[in-house]
Amino acid sequence: MKRLMLGCAALAFAGAADAQELTLQLKWVTQAQFGGYYVAKDKGFYEEEGLDVTIKAGGPDIAPTQVLAGGGADVIVEWMPAALAAREKGLPLVNIAQPFKSSGMMLTCLKESGITDPKTDFAGKTLGVWFAGNEYPFLSWMHTLGLSTEGGTDGVTVLKQGFNVDPLLQKQAACISTMTYNEYWQVIDAGIAPEDLVTFKYEDQGVATLEDGLYVLESTLEDEAKVADLEKFVRASMKGWKYAEENPEEAAEIVLENDETGAQTIEHQTRMMTEIAKLTAGSNGALDEADYQRTVDILLAGGSDPVISKEPEGAWSHAITDKALAE
């Protein structure tokens, strides 16, 4: 029996030693927004595929595209507007999977600002906007409304918003950028009642672009061994996402276990995971071509300063998901 146990242990060690290493760079800090990946690692889904996956948290000073370009990751989580903008500037990014079906982005406004309709009430107002690639959907939206972002009574004044809700709480802006799963609830937790707020979801306004897709460099897809690893990674990741959708509380606990900052709470992460599940619902991981084209069309509609200036070529591939999701 002792010899058998030692043999099993040796086999397990050998299996771990033979596991293929793969590094994922997240777009932001450790939180339920990336719950599916943490679940896949915690539940052994990656290990079952023969992968040793390292998940690197992001932050305000970390640009996933730069990490990928510098060889610091094999695959990244990024929003499509930022990915397509980077591709047009020369970084050959390719979307290989799209776990998020819907956008969680919205503008949250104080009701006292008098804003009830973006078409008529944004003009002359100050709006908080995230930058570092997150401003692209907003700029395209303002163009569709015919509003300048240079201020004035016929335009909007753009306040470069940090990744917090202070501009709304301090009434520096009539509206700020929020995500359905995060900053909106920070506003609520700060003591502002939902009935004192007005929200405009990008999805409802017809200007939603794809978020939180998985991207690699074109050269990665030319390497058969790396392609095989990516197929395993996507299959295991989507297994993690579906588990997270069905078990949001457990997924939140797993996220907390991986949060080295100690800044997160189980209440906030459980609420976030519940909202995130609404965005991943309906996706099996494969990019929907219609969703992709909608995103491109919105980004091209930027007037004199569009996010991208021409229709991208080779910006996505089903090569990974066709095999990863075939079973």
N, C-alpha and C positions, 0 to 999 in steps of 0.2 A: 504493500500500500504506500509506504514511504517513497519507494522507488518510482511508483506511478505518479505520486504528487509532485515529486521533483521533476519528472519528465514533463508533466503538464505545465509546470512553472517555466521550464526551459523553453517549451513551445510558445508560451505566452510572451516570454521575453524576446524570443526570436521574431515573433509576429510584430511586436512593438518596434523592434529594431529595423524591420523591413518596411515599416510604414512610410509612405511617401509624404514628405513635408510640404505643406502649402500654407501660405500666409495671406490672411484676409485683412485689409485695411478698412475700418469703418469710417463713415462720414462724420460721426460725432461721438460724444462720450458714451460710455457704457450705460445703456438704458434699454427699455423694452422695445424701442424702435428697431432694435437688432436682435430681438428675442429669439427668433428662429435659429440664428447661428449659435447662440449660446446654448439653446436647448439641444441642438444637434450634437454639440460637443459634449454636453453634460450627459446625455442619454446614450452616448456611445455610437451614434449614427455615423459619424465620420470614421471612428475606429473600425466599425463593421465593414466599411468600404476600403479599409487599408490605408487610411489617411491620418496624418498627424497634423492637425490644423491649429495654427496660431492665430488668434484674433487680436488685432491691434486696435485699441480705442483711438478715436479721433479727438478733436478739440478745436478751439478757435484759431490756433496757430498751425493747424495741420490741414494741408490740402491733399486729399486722396490722389488726385491726378499727378501731383508732384512726387508723391511717395511711389506711385507706380512707375513713373518715368525714371526715377532714380534707382529702381530695382529693390525698393524696400518692401514690396508686396507682389504677390502673383495675381491677385484679383482685388478689386475695390468696390465699395458701395458708393454710388454717386447719383446725383439727380441728372436726368437726361439733358436739360438745358446747359448745364456746366460741362457735361461730357461732349456735347456737340460743338460747343464754343471752343473747347480745348482741341477737338479734332480739326476744326477749321484753321486753327492757329498752328497746326503741325504735329500734334500728339495723336498718333493713330489708335484711338480708343475704339473698342468694339463692345457693344452690348451683347452679352451671351445669355442673359436670363433676366426676367422681370417679375420678382416676387410680389411687388406692389402693383395692384390693379388700379387703385384710385389715389387721388392726391389728398393730402391732409392739410394743405395750405389754405389760409384765409386771412382776411383783414378783420380785426376786432376793434370796434369803435365804441366810444362812449355815447350813449343815447342822447345825452345833453348837448352833444355837438350838432344835433339836428340832421344828421346824415341818415336818410332812409333809402336812397336810391343812388348807386354809384354814377349813373348817367347824368344826374342833375345836381348832386350834392357834394361831390369830391372837390370841385373847382374852388380854389381859394383856401383849401385846407392843407394842414401839415400831416403827412402820412409817414409812419415809421417803416423802414425797409431794411431787410438784411442784405448785406453785400457778400463778397467772396464767392460769387457765382449764383447766389440765391436770389439776386435782384432781377434776373432775366425774365421770369414769368410776370413779375410786377410791371416791368417796363413795357412788355408786350401788351399787357392789359390796358395800361394807360394810353397806349397808342390806339388801341381799338376804340377807346372812349373819346379819342380826339383831344386828349389833355396833355399839355406840355408838362415836363417834369422840372421845369426851370423856375417854377413859382409864379406869382402874379395871380390876379383875380380869375384868369381864364385857364390856369394850370394848377398843379399841385406842388407844394414844397416838400421835397424829399428829405426826411431826417434819417441819417445813417444810424440804424438801430443796432445796438449791441444785442447779444443773445440773452436778453432779459426783457421784462415788461415795464421797466421803470418809466419810459416816456409816456405811457398811458396813465400810470398811477400818479405821476407828477404833472399830468396834463400838459406835457410838452408837445403832444401830437393828438389829433382827433382820433386817429386809428393807428394801430400797429400791426406788424406781421405776427401771426401766431400759427401754430399747428393745432389741429383738432385734438391731438393726443398729448400736448405738452403745455405750451405757453398760455393757451386759453385757460387752462385749469390753474395756472399760476396766478392769473388775474383774479379768478374766483377765490382762490385760497388767500389772496391779499385782502379780501373783504368786499369786493365789488359784486353785487348780486347779478345773476344772469339777466334779470329784467332791466337792468341799467346798462345793458350792452346790446349792440347790434353787430351781427357777424355776416360777412360775405365770403362764402366759400368759393374758391377758384373753380371747383367742379360745377357749382350752380351757375356761375357767370360764363361758362363756356370757354374759359381760358386756362384750364388745368393742363399741366404738363406732367410727364412721367417722373416719378421720384424713386429713389432707392433701388436702382437697377444694379446688376453685377457687370463689371467691365474689366476687360483685359486688353493688352496690347495686341495688335495684329500679328506680330511675330510669334506670340504665344500659341496662336492657332495653327502655326506652321510646324509645331513640334508635336509629333504623335503621342509621345509619352505625357506631355503636359495636357494635351487634349483629353487623354484617358483619365487623368487625375481630375480635370475640371468636370467631366461627366459625373464622376463619383461625388465630387464636391456638391454639384448642383442637386443631384438626386438626394443626398443626405440632408442638404440645407432645406429643400422643400419638405422633406419628411419632418424636419424640425419646425418649420413654419406651420404646417398643418397641426402638429401636436400643440404648438403654442396657441393657435386659434381655439382649439378645443379645451385647452387647460390653461387659461390666462393667469390664474392665481399661482399655479406651480411654475409657470414660465417666469412670472415676476420674481418669485423666490430664487430661481436659478440666476436671473440677471443680477439680483442683489448679491448673490454669492460671488459674482465676478466683478463687482464694483469695488475697486481698491480705494476709492476716495472716501467712501462712507457717507457720501452726500445724498444718496438716494434713500427713499422710504418705501416700505412695502405698499402703503396705501397709494402713493403716487404711481409707482410702477405697475400695480395691478390695474389701476384706472387707465394708464397709458397702454398697457397690453390689450385691454378690452377695446380701446379705440383703434389700435393698430390692426387688430383682427378684422375690423371693418374694411381696412384698406387692402389687406392681402386676400380677403375673401374673393373668390371668383377667379383667382389666378392659380394655374398649375405650375407657374414658373416660366412658361414660354412667353416671349414678347408677342403681343397682339399687334399685327401690322397696322390696323386702323388706329390704335392708340398711338403708335409711333408716328404715323403720318399727321395725326392731329397735333401732336407736339411740334413737329417740324413746321407745320403751317402757321401755328401760333408764333413760333420764334422768327419765322421769316417776315411776319407782319409787324415789323418794327419801324416802319417809316424810313427816315433818313439814317437811322442808326439801329438796324436790326441786330438781333443776337447772332444770327448766322446770315450770310449774304447769298447763299446758294443751297440748293438741295444737296444734302450729304450723300455720299456714295460709300457703300461698305461699312456703314456705321453700326450695323447689327448683324447677327448671325444666329440661325437656328441649329447650327451644326452640333452644339453641345446639348441643347434641350431635346432635340429629335432623338438622340440616343439615351440621354439620361432619364427621360420620362417615358420611354417606350414600354417599359415593363409594367 
